[in-house]
Amino acid sequence: MKIDFSAEQAQIVAWFMRMQADNGLRQAAEMKAQAEAATSLAQKVSDGTVELDEAEVRTLLTFLNGLGLIAGMAPGLIKDEAAAQLKELLPRIESAKRKLDN
């Protein structure tokens, strides 16, 4: 399908599409890094390891802070008792994050 653009329209569309492409690549890289951190964190927790790197600490903090959202989106996925036990981790994970930030 042929679509004619004025020079100004072409410039605006091209600029916007480049921005979209850059944003998509950035988001893909962030999602890949998050997936790698989550995979590593799952393995370490399964193995009983408590030494976490920065990405793993941030991923765990995101998960713990999102427990309410998860419970709202998928009731029954995480039982109240389990959520309460997980929330007990929050001060330790927040403290670890503060150390990383400093």
Secondary structure, 3 states (H helix, E strand, C coil): CCCCCCHHHHHHHHHHHHHHHHHHHHHHHHHHHHHHHHHHHHHHHHHCCCCCCHHHHHHHHHHHHCHHHHHHHCCCCCCHHHHHHHHCCHHHHHHHHHHHHC
